[in-house]
Amino acid sequence: MSHRELPAWVSFPDVEKAEWLNKIVAQVWPFLGQYMEKLLAETVAPAVRGSNPHLQTFTFTRVELGEKPLRIIGVKVHPGQRKEQILL
């Protein structure tokens, strides 16, 4: 295994493993797809249709995220200037 293939948390001590987050993502994954489909149909599609007369019939027919949920390899917190904001 080369250095490039190693997870970030091995090479950078300030990057934390994210298995706990992967467990959450795996549980909500099927519902996230349904949410995204509704969001795109109710919010994005009307905005696209309203932005250009040539796109009056634009629609999303199907949104599918797939069977396998995304995997988060590592998490690093970047504290911002504002106390209410944390970048991950």
N, CA, C and O atoms as a printed pandas DataFrame, in Angstrom:
     atom_number atom_name residue_name chain_id  residue_number  x_coord  y_coord  z_coord
0              1         N          MET        A               1    0.855   -1.174    0.000
1              2        CA          MET        A               1    0.000    0.000    0.000
2              3         C          MET        A               1    0.901    1.237    0.000
3              4         O          MET        A               1    1.767    1.379    0.863
4              5         N          SER        A               2    0.694    2.119   -0.960
5              6        CA          SER        A               2    1.508    3.324   -1.036
6              7         C          SER        A               2    0.980    4.389   -0.077
7              8         O          SER        A               2   -0.118    4.277    0.468
8              9         N          HIS        A               3    1.793    5.418    0.109
9             10        CA          HIS        A               3    1.423    6.517    1.002
10            11         C          HIS        A               3    0.124    7.179    0.546
11            12         O          HIS        A               3   -0.673    7.611    1.379
12            13         N          ARG        A               4   -0.097    7.264   -0.768
13            14        CA          ARG        A               4   -1.307    7.902   -1.297
14            15         C          ARG        A               4   -2.568    7.108   -0.987
15            16         O          ARG        A               4   -3.655    7.683   -0.930
16            17         N          GLU        A               5   -2.447    5.808   -0.787
17            18        CA          GLU        A               5   -3.607    4.966   -0.529
18            19         C          GLU        A               5   -3.997    4.921    0.940
19            20         O          GLU        A               5   -5.070    4.421    1.279
20            21         N          LEU        A               6   -3.151    5.432    1.807
21            22        CA          LEU        A               6   -3.445    5.411    3.239
22            23         C          LEU        A               6   -4.537    6.417    3.569
23            24         O          LEU        A               6   -4.587    7.487    2.963
24            25         N          PRO        A               7   -5.411    6.099    4.515
25            26        CA          PRO        A               7   -6.420    7.075    4.938
26            27         C          PRO        A               7   -5.756    8.316    5.542
27            28         O          PRO        A               7   -4.653    8.240    6.084
28            29         N          ALA        A               8   -6.434    9.441    5.442
29            30        CA          ALA        A               8   -5.876   10.705    5.929
30            31         C          ALA        A               8   -5.557   10.655    7.414
31            32         O          ALA        A               8   -4.600   11.292    7.856
32            33         N          TRP        A               9   -6.341    9.911    8.201
33            34        CA          TRP        A               9   -6.111    9.887    9.640
34            35         C          TRP        A               9   -4.811    9.171    9.999
35            36         O          TRP        A               9   -4.324    9.313   11.120
36            37         N          VAL        A              10   -4.237    8.396    9.059
37            38        CA          VAL        A              10   -2.938    7.757    9.310
38            39         C          VAL        A              10   -1.814    8.766    9.106
39            40         O          VAL        A              10   -0.877    8.827    9.901
40            41         N          SER        A              11   -1.910    9.549    8.047
41            42        CA          SER        A              11   -0.852   10.494    7.695
42            43         C          SER        A              11   -0.916   11.803    8.461
43            44         O          SER        A              11    0.113   12.438    8.693
44            45         N          PHE        A              12   -2.101   12.209    8.852
45            46        CA          PHE        A              12   -2.271   13.500    9.511
46            47         C          PHE        A              12   -2.912   13.289   10.876
47            48         O          PHE        A              12   -4.073   12.885   10.946
48            49         N          PRO        A              13   -2.190   13.550   11.958
49            50        CA          PRO        A              13   -2.735   13.276   13.294
50            51         C          PRO        A              13   -3.944   14.134   13.666
51            52         O          PRO        A              13   -4.679   13.784   14.590
52            53         N          ASP        A              14   -4.165   15.248   12.968
53            54        CA          ASP        A              14   -5.315   16.096   13.291
54            55         C          ASP        A              14   -6.581   15.661   12.549
55            56         O          ASP        A              14   -7.631   16.283   12.709
56            57         N          VAL        A              15   -6.494   14.607   11.744
57            58        CA          VAL        A              15   -7.660   14.046   11.063
58            59         C          VAL        A              15   -8.147   12.849   11.868
59            60         O          VAL        A              15   -7.378   11.933   12.158
60            61         N          GLU        A              16   -9.430   12.862   12.229
61            62        CA          GLU        A              16  -10.006   11.797   13.057
62            63         C          GLU        A              16  -10.719   10.763   12.194
63            64         O          GLU        A              16  -11.260   11.087   11.137
64            65         N          LYS        A              17  -10.715    9.519   12.655
65            66        CA          LYS        A              17  -11.500    8.476   12.003
66            67         C          LYS        A              17  -12.981    8.846   12.111
67            68         O          LYS        A              17  -13.396    9.544   13.036
68            69         N          ALA        A              18  -13.756    8.372   11.163
69            70        CA          ALA        A              18  -15.161    8.781   11.124
70            71         C          ALA        A              18  -16.111    7.591   11.053
71            72         O          ALA        A              18  -17.169    7.693   10.431
72            73         N          GLU        A              19  -15.764    6.482   11.666
73            74        CA          GLU        A              19  -16.634    5.302   11.618
74            75         C          GLU        A              19  -18.007    5.581   12.227
75            76         O          GLU        A              19  -19.017    5.083   11.730
76            77         N          TRP        A              20  -18.049    6.361   13.282
77            78        CA          TRP        A              20  -19.325    6.711   13.909
78            79         C          TRP        A              20  -20.217    7.451   12.917
79            80         O          TRP        A              20  -21.431    7.248   12.892
80            81         N          LEU        A              21  -19.610    8.310   12.101
81            82        CA          LEU        A              21  -20.367    9.067   11.111
82            83         C          LEU        A              21  -20.830    8.157    9.971
83            84         O          LEU        A              21  -21.931    8.325    9.447
84            85         N          ASN        A              22  -19.991    7.198    9.592
85            86        CA          ASN        A              22  -20.374    6.238    8.557
86            87         C          ASN        A              22  -21.561    5.389    8.988
87            88         O          ASN        A              22  -22.395    5.032    8.156
88            89         N          LYS        A              23  -21.651    5.061   10.266
89            90        CA          LYS        A              23  -22.790    4.289   10.763
90            91         C          LYS        A              23  -24.086    5.092   10.643
91            92         O          LYS        A              23  -25.132    4.550   10.284
92            93         N          ILE        A              24  -24.005    6.366   10.941
93            94        CA          ILE        A              24  -25.179    7.237   10.811
94            95         C          ILE        A              24  -25.581    7.365    9.343
95            96         O          ILE        A              24  -26.757    7.237    9.003
96            97         N          VAL        A              25  -24.606    7.617    8.483
97            98        CA          VAL        A              25  -24.882    7.761    7.047
98            99         C          VAL        A              25  -25.527    6.494    6.498
99           100         O          VAL        A              25  -26.469    6.571    5.708
100          101         N          ALA        A              26  -25.031    5.333    6.907
101          102        CA          ALA        A              26  -25.588    4.064    6.424
102          103         C          ALA        A              26  -27.055    3.913    6.820
103          104         O          ALA        A              26  -27.848    3.367    6.051
104          105         N          GLN        A              27  -27.423    4.387    8.002
105          106        CA          GLN        A              27  -28.811    4.263    8.452
106          107         C          GLN        A              27  -29.748    5.240    7.746
107          108         O          GLN        A              27  -30.905    4.907    7.488
108          109         N          VAL        A              28  -29.268    6.425    7.435
109          110        CA          VAL        A              28  -30.143    7.424    6.808
110          111         C          VAL        A              28  -30.080    7.400    5.282
111          112         O          VAL        A              28  -30.857    8.093    4.626
112          113         N          TRP        A              29  -29.167    6.614    4.707
113          114        CA          TRP        A              29  -28.952    6.618    3.255
114          115         C          TRP        A              29  -30.235    6.419    2.444
115          116         O          TRP        A              29  -30.478    7.200    1.524
116          117         N          PRO        A              30  -31.066    5.417    2.736
117          118        CA          PRO        A              30  -32.290    5.246    1.929
118          119         C          PRO        A              30  -33.224    6.460    2.021
119          120         O          PRO        A              30  -33.866    6.823    1.035
120          121         N          PHE        A              31  -33.299    7.067    3.168
121          122        CA          PHE        A              31  -34.173    8.223    3.362
122          123         C          PHE        A              31  -33.576    9.478    2.737
123          124         O          PHE        A              31  -34.309   10.371    2.313
124          125         N          LEU        A              32  -32.260    9.547    2.679
125          126        CA          LEU        A              32  -31.591   10.688    2.066
126          127         C          LEU        A              32  -31.915   10.754    0.576
127          128         O          LEU        A              32  -32.109   11.839    0.027
128          129         N          GLY        A              33  -31.972    9.605   -0.071
129          130        CA          GLY        A              33  -32.340    9.565   -1.485
130          131         C          GLY        A              33  -33.746   10.090   -1.714
131          132         O          GLY        A              33  -33.986   10.846   -2.655
132          133         N          GLN        A              34  -34.668    9.693   -0.862
133          134        CA          GLN        A              34  -36.051   10.169   -0.970
134          135         C          GLN        A              34  -36.118   11.677   -0.723
135          136         O          GLN        A              34  -36.844   12.395   -1.411
136          137         N          TYR        A              35  -35.359   12.146    0.258
137          138        CA          TYR        A              35  -35.338   13.576    0.568
138          139         C          TYR        A              35  -34.780   14.371   -0.610
139          140         O          TYR        A              35  -35.337   15.403   -0.986
140          141         N          MET        A              36  -33.673   13.887   -1.195
141          142        CA          MET        A              36  -33.065   14.599   -2.320
142          143         C          MET        A              36  -34.005   14.643   -3.521
143          144         O          MET        A              36  -34.083   15.657   -4.214
144          145         N          GLU        A              37  -34.715   13.549   -3.767
145          146        CA          GLU        A              37  -35.663   13.519   -4.879
146          147         C          GLU        A              37  -36.758   14.569   -4.679
147          148         O          GLU        A              37  -37.123   15.279   -5.616
148          149         N          LYS        A              38  -37.273   14.661   -3.466
149          150        CA          LYS        A              38  -38.312   15.648   -3.162
150          151         C          LYS        A              38  -37.757   17.071   -3.261
151          152         O          LYS        A              38  -38.407   17.954   -3.821
152          153         N          LEU        A              39  -36.569   17.289   -2.723
153          154        CA          LEU        A              39  -35.944   18.614   -2.766
154          155         C          LEU        A              39  -35.714   19.069   -4.202
155          156         O          LEU        A              39  -36.026   20.207   -4.553
156          157         N          LEU        A              40  -35.172   18.189   -5.027
157          158        CA          LEU        A              40  -34.913   18.545   -6.422
158          159         C          LEU        A              40  -36.209   18.811   -7.180
159          160         O          LEU        A              40  -36.279   19.747   -7.977
160          161         N          ALA        A              41  -37.230   18.001   -6.940
161          162        CA          ALA        A              41  -38.505   18.164   -7.649
162          163         C          ALA        A              41  -39.243   19.423   -7.218
163          164         O          ALA        A              41  -39.859   20.095   -8.046
164          165         N          GLU        A              42  -39.185   19.751   -5.923
165          166        CA          GLU        A              42  -39.976   20.873   -5.411
166          167         C          GLU        A              42  -39.233   22.201   -5.401
167          168         O          GLU        A              42  -39.869   23.254   -5.381
168          169         N          THR        A              43  -37.908   22.179   -5.414
169          170        CA          THR        A              43  -37.145   23.415   -5.294
170          171         C          THR        A              43  -36.289   23.709   -6.520
171          172         O          THR        A              43  -36.394   24.781   -7.116
172          173         N          VAL        A              44  -35.455   22.764   -6.889
173          174        CA          VAL        A              44  -34.498   23.004   -7.970
174          175         C          VAL        A              44  -35.184   23.035   -9.331
175          176         O          VAL        A              44  -34.942   23.947  -10.122
176          177         N          ALA        A              45  -36.033   22.055   -9.614
177          178        CA          ALA        A              45  -36.693   21.999  -10.927
178          179         C          ALA        A              45  -37.508   23.261  -11.220
179          180         O          ALA        A              45  -37.391   23.801  -12.320
180          181         N          PRO        A              46  -38.332   23.756  -10.285
181          182        CA          PRO        A              46  -39.058   25.001  -10.571
182          183         C          PRO        A              46  -38.123   26.193  -10.805
183          184         O          PRO        A              46  -38.412   27.055  -11.635
184          185         N          ALA        A              47  -37.012   26.242  -10.080
185          186        CA          ALA        A              47  -36.057   27.337  -10.272
186          187         C          ALA        A              47  -35.424   27.263  -11.661
187          188         O          ALA        A              47  -35.242   28.290  -12.315
188          189         N          VAL        A              48  -35.093   26.070  -12.105
189          190        CA          VAL        A              48  -34.519   25.902  -13.444
190          191         C          VAL        A              48  -35.547   26.278  -14.505
191          192         O          VAL        A              48  -35.221   26.982  -15.461
192          193         N          ARG        A              49  -36.788   25.814  -14.345
193          194        CA          ARG        A              49  -37.848   26.144  -15.310
194          195         C          ARG        A              49  -38.080   27.649  -15.382
195          196         O          ARG        A              49  -38.332   28.189  -16.459
196          197         N          GLY        A              50  -37.998   28.320  -14.248
197          198        CA          GLY        A              50  -38.226   29.759  -14.222
198          199         C          GLY        A              50  -37.049   30.581  -14.713
199          200         O          GLY        A              50  -37.197   31.771  -14.988
200          201         N          SER        A              51  -35.885   29.963  -14.825
201          202        CA          SER        A              51  -34.689   30.715  -15.205
202          203         C          SER        A              51  -34.526   30.887  -16.707
203          204         O          SER        A              51  -33.798   31.774  -17.151
204          205         N          ASN        A              52  -35.195   30.047  -17.496
205          206        CA          ASN        A              52  -34.996   30.092  -18.936
206          207         C          ASN        A              52  -36.258   29.575  -19.626
207          208         O          ASN        A              52  -36.741   28.491  -19.297
208          209         N          PRO        A              53  -36.793   30.333  -20.575
209          210        CA          PRO        A              53  -38.013   29.894  -21.251
210          211         C          PRO        A              53  -37.840   28.584  -22.030
211          212         O          PRO        A              53  -38.820   27.879  -22.272
212          213         N          HIS        A              54  -36.627   28.260  -22.416
213          214        CA          HIS        A              54  -36.376   27.017  -23.152
214          215         C          HIS        A              54  -36.387   25.797  -22.233
215          216         O          HIS        A              54  -36.380   24.662  -22.709
216          217         N          LEU        A              55  -36.404   26.024  -20.937
217          218        CA          LEU        A              55  -36.386   24.921  -19.977
218          219         C          LEU        A              55  -37.727   24.757  -19.255
219          220         O          LEU        A              55  -37.766   24.247  -18.135
220          221         N          GLN        A              56  -38.810   25.178  -19.877
221          222        CA          GLN        A              56  -40.133   25.124  -19.254
222          223         C          GLN        A              56  -40.574   23.709  -18.898
223          224         O          GLN        A              56  -41.385   23.524  -17.992
224          225         N          THR        A              57  -40.051   22.717  -19.598
225          226        CA          THR        A              57  -40.455   21.334  -19.328
226          227         C          THR        A              57  -39.402   20.561  -18.527
227          228         O          THR        A              57  -39.509   19.343  -18.382
228          229         N          PHE        A              58  -38.398   21.251  -18.013
229          230        CA          PHE        A              58  -37.340   20.587  -17.242
230          231         C          PHE        A              58  -37.922   19.914  -16.006
231          232         O          PHE        A              58  -38.718   20.507  -15.278
232          233         N          THR        A              59  -37.520   18.684  -15.784
233          234        CA          THR        A              59  -37.974   17.952  -14.608
234          235         C          THR        A              59  -36.976   16.852  -14.258
235          236         O          THR        A              59  -36.200   16.413  -15.106
236          237         N          PHE        A              60  -37.006   16.421  -13.020
237          238        CA          PHE        A              60  -36.244   15.257  -12.596
238          239         C          PHE        A              60  -37.209   14.081  -12.613
239          240         O          PHE        A              60  -38.242   14.115  -11.944
240          241         N          THR        A              61  -36.884   13.058  -13.364
241          242        CA          THR        A              61  -37.775   11.903  -13.424
242          243         C          THR        A              61  -37.429   10.874  -12.361
243          244         O          THR        A              61  -38.302   10.159  -11.868
244          245         N          ARG        A              62  -36.160   10.804  -12.014
245          246        CA          ARG        A              62  -35.736    9.812  -11.025
246          247         C          ARG        A              62  -34.411   10.249  -10.417
247          248         O          ARG        A              62  -33.496   10.666  -11.128
248          249         N          VAL        A              63  -34.318   10.151   -9.117
249          250        CA          VAL        A              63  -33.082   10.462   -8.406
250          251         C          VAL        A              63  -32.713    9.231   -7.600
251          252         O          VAL        A              63  -33.493    8.759   -6.773
252          253         N          GLU        A              64  -31.523    8.718   -7.845
253          254        CA          GLU        A              64  -31.096    7.517   -7.138
254          255         C          GLU        A              64  -29.650    7.693   -6.688
255          256         O          GLU        A              64  -28.779    8.022   -7.493
256          257         N          LEU        A              65  -29.402    7.475   -5.414
257          258        CA          LEU        A              65  -28.055    7.609   -4.864
258          259         C          LEU        A              65  -27.300    6.287   -4.856
259          260         O          LEU        A              65  -26.108    6.260   -4.550
260          261         N          GLY        A              66  -27.970    5.199   -5.185
261          262        CA          GLY        A              66  -27.328    3.893   -5.212
262          263         C          GLY        A              66  -27.532    3.129   -3.919
263          264         O          GLY        A              66  -28.034    3.663   -2.930
264          265         N          GLU        A              67  -27.133    1.877   -3.949
265          266        CA          GLU        A              67  -27.308    0.987   -2.795
266          267         C          GLU        A              67  -26.275    1.240   -1.701
267          268         O          GLU        A              67  -26.589    1.169   -0.513
268          269         N          LYS        A              68  -25.049    1.533   -2.105
269          270        CA          LYS        A              68  -23.961    1.689   -1.137
270          271         C          LYS        A              68  -23.852    3.149   -0.696
271          272         O          LYS        A              68  -23.727    4.040   -1.536
272          273         N          PRO        A              69  -23.898    3.395    0.595
273          274        CA          PRO        A              69  -23.772    4.776    1.071
274          275         C          PRO        A              69  -22.348    5.295    0.902
275          276         O          PRO        A              69  -21.392    4.522    0.831
276          277         N          LEU        A              70  -22.229    6.595    0.841
277          278        CA          LEU        A              70  -20.894    7.182    0.771
278          279         C          LEU        A              70  -20.134    6.864    2.052
279          280         O          LEU        A              70  -20.736    6.658    3.106
280          281         N          ARG        A              71  -18.805    6.826    1.954
281          282        CA          ARG        A              71  -17.958    6.561    3.121
282          283         C          ARG        A              71  -17.102    7.776    3.385
283          284         O          ARG        A              71  -16.500    8.346    2.476
284          285         N          ILE        A              72  -17.059    8.157    4.636
285          286        CA          ILE        A              72  -16.230    9.273    5.066
286          287         C          ILE        A              72  -14.994    8.670    5.715
287          288         O          ILE        A              72  -15.094    7.938    6.699
288          289         N          ILE        A              73  -13.841    8.978    5.165
289          290        CA          ILE        A              73  -12.590    8.371    5.616
290          291         C          ILE        A              73  -12.054    9.058    6.866
291          292         O          ILE        A              73  -11.558    8.398    7.778
292          293         N          GLY        A              74  -12.153   10.367    6.905
293          294        CA          GLY        A              74  -11.642   11.098    8.054
294          295         C          GLY        A              74  -12.298   12.460    8.164
295          296         O          GLY        A              74  -12.848   12.983    7.194
296          297         N          VAL        A              75  -12.233   13.023    9.355
297          298        CA          VAL        A              75  -12.838   14.327    9.622
298          299         C          VAL        A              75  -11.790   15.212   10.280
299          300         O          VAL        A              75  -11.081   14.791   11.194
300          301         N          LYS        A              76  -11.710   16.434    9.802
301          302        CA          LYS        A              76  -10.813   17.417   10.402
302          303         C          LYS        A              76  -11.620   18.683   10.637
303          304         O          LYS        A              76  -12.331   19.147    9.746
304          305         N          VAL        A              77  -11.514   19.230   11.810
305          306        CA          VAL        A              77  -12.243   20.452   12.148
306          307         C          VAL        A              77  -11.351   21.647   11.858
307          308         O          VAL        A              77  -10.190   21.689   12.265
308          309         N          HIS        A              78  -11.910   22.613   11.152
309          310        CA          HIS        A              78  -11.227   23.867   10.867
310          311         C          HIS        A              78  -11.977   24.972   11.599
311          312         O          HIS        A              78  -12.970   25.478   11.076
312          313         N          PRO        A              79  -11.537   25.358   12.784
313          314        CA          PRO        A              79  -12.267   26.410   13.503
314          315         C          PRO        A              79  -12.196   27.727   12.736
315          316         O          PRO        A              79  -11.131   28.156   12.293
316          317         N          GLY        A              80  -13.353   28.350   12.592
317          318        CA          GLY        A              80  -13.417   29.603   11.858
318          319         C          GLY        A              80  -13.270   30.798   12.778
319          320         O          GLY        A              80  -13.089   30.660   13.987
320          321         N          GLN        A              81  -13.350   31.957   12.184
321          322        CA          GLN        A              81  -13.272   33.196   12.943
322          323         C          GLN        A              81  -14.534   33.408   13.772
323          324         O          GLN        A              81  -14.496   34.012   14.844
324          325         N          ARG        A              82  -15.647   32.904   13.258
325          326        CA          ARG        A              82  -16.915   33.067   13.960
326          327         C          ARG        A              82  -17.147   31.862   14.856
327          328         O          ARG        A              82  -16.926   30.726   14.437
328          329         N          LYS        A              83  -17.585   32.095   16.066
329          330        CA          LYS        A              83  -17.765   31.020   17.039
330          331         C          LYS        A              83  -18.883   30.062   16.664
331          332         O          LYS        A              83  -18.849   28.894   17.051
332          333         N          GLU        A              84  -19.883   30.541   15.910
333          334        CA          GLU        A              84  -21.009   29.679   15.565
334          335         C          GLU        A              84  -20.732   28.836   14.318
335          336         O          GLU        A              84  -21.599   28.075   13.887
336          337         N          GLN        A              85  -19.537   28.962   13.734
337          338        CA          GLN        A              85  -19.230   28.252   12.499
338          339         C          GLN        A              85  -18.044   27.303   12.702
339          340         O          GLN        A              85  -16.994   27.703   13.204
340          341         N          ILE        A              86  -18.231   26.052   12.306
341          342        CA          ILE        A              86  -17.156   25.058   12.311
342          343         C          ILE        A              86  -17.159   24.389   10.949
343          344         O          ILE        A              86  -18.194   23.890   10.508
344          345         N          LEU        A              87  -16.026   24.371   10.281
345          346        CA          LEU        A              87  -15.902   23.712    8.991
346          347         C          LEU        A              87  -15.349   22.319    9.195
347          348         O          LEU        A              87  -14.386   22.137    9.941
348          349         N          LEU        A              88  -15.947   21.324    8.538
349          350        CA          LEU        A              88  -15.463   19.945    8.607
350          351         C          LEU        A              88  -14.901   19.545    7.267
351          352         O          LEU        A              88  -14.436   18.417    7.104
